[in-house]
């Protein structure tokens, strides 16, 4: 009886034969490229400073976008560094870290020097 319960609780999924009798395949981990979403806040802020930097409305709009984008980028970098330390997608992880850290640094530099 106990063996039967253990067999029923075993994960069943599609195997290579496709009949559903074999062990389940492990779930695929999502790509680290999804950690780049803070760029949606960093890029418009940089564009505002680049094209309308002399106007106060553009500066304060960029500050508002940076207030969301920079902390989000810091969290994205931390998550990506953790994934990199586990050996997941090293080239993608380095690209994400460079993109978010570089974008945040450039944005903060432009906010201070404008």
N, C-alpha and C positions, 0 to 999 in steps of 0.2 A: 504494500500500500504506500509506504513512504517513497519507494523508488518511482512509483507511478506519478506521484505529486511532483517530484523533482523533475521528471521528464516533461510534464505538462507546463511547468513554469520556465523551461528553457526557451530562450528567444528563438523564434522561427521567422525566417525571412526568405527572400529570394536568393537562391544560390546560383551558381553558374548555369545549372540545368534549367532554372526558371520554374521549378515545380513547387517551390515553397517548403520543401522537406529538409533542407540543409540549414546550417547555422546562419544567422543573420550577419550581413556584412557590417563592419563598423561604420558609423555615421561619418560623413566627410566634414572636416572642419572648415568653417568659412574662410575665405581669403582675407588676408590682412589689408588688402586694398580698400576694404570697406571702412577702415579707420581714417580715411582722408576726408570725411565729411566736414570737419572744421574749416576746410578751405572755402566752403560756401559762405563763411563769414569773413575770412581773412582776405580773399580776393576782392570783393566789392569795397572793403575798407581801403585796401591799397589802391584800387582804381580811383576812388574818390580823392584820396590824397594826391595821386599823380596828376589828375586832370583838373581838379577844383580845389587844390590845396590852399589857395589864398583866401578862400571864402570861409567864413566861420561856420556856416551850416554844414559844409562838407567835412570840416574838421571834427565837429561834434557828432556828426553821423558816423564818422570813422571811429571815434572813441566809443560810441555805443556798440558798433559791430565788434570792435576789438574786445570790449568787456565780455562778450559772449565767446568770441572766437579763440582768444588766447588761452583762457582756462580750459576750454574744450580741447584745444590742441595739446595742452599739457597732459590732460587725461589720456588722449589718444597716443601720445608718445610713451607714457607710462605703460599702457596696455601693450603697445607694440614691443617695447623693450622686454616686457615679461615674456611675450611670445618668442622673441628672438633668443632669450636665454634658454628657452625650451627647445630651440632648434627648428622652429617652424618658419619656413619660407624666408631664409636669411636675406636674399636680395630684395624682395618686396618689403621686408621689415626695414632694411636700411633706407630704401627709397621713401617710405612713409615717414620715418624719423627725420630724414633730411628735409623733406617737404614741409612738414609741420613745424619743426624747430626753426628752419630757415625762414619760412613765412612769418612766423611769430616774431622772430628777431628783426626782420626787415620792417614789419609793421610798427613795432615799438620804437625802432630807431627813427622811422619817418615821423611818428607822432611827437617824439621829443625834439627833433630838429626842425619841424615846420613852424 
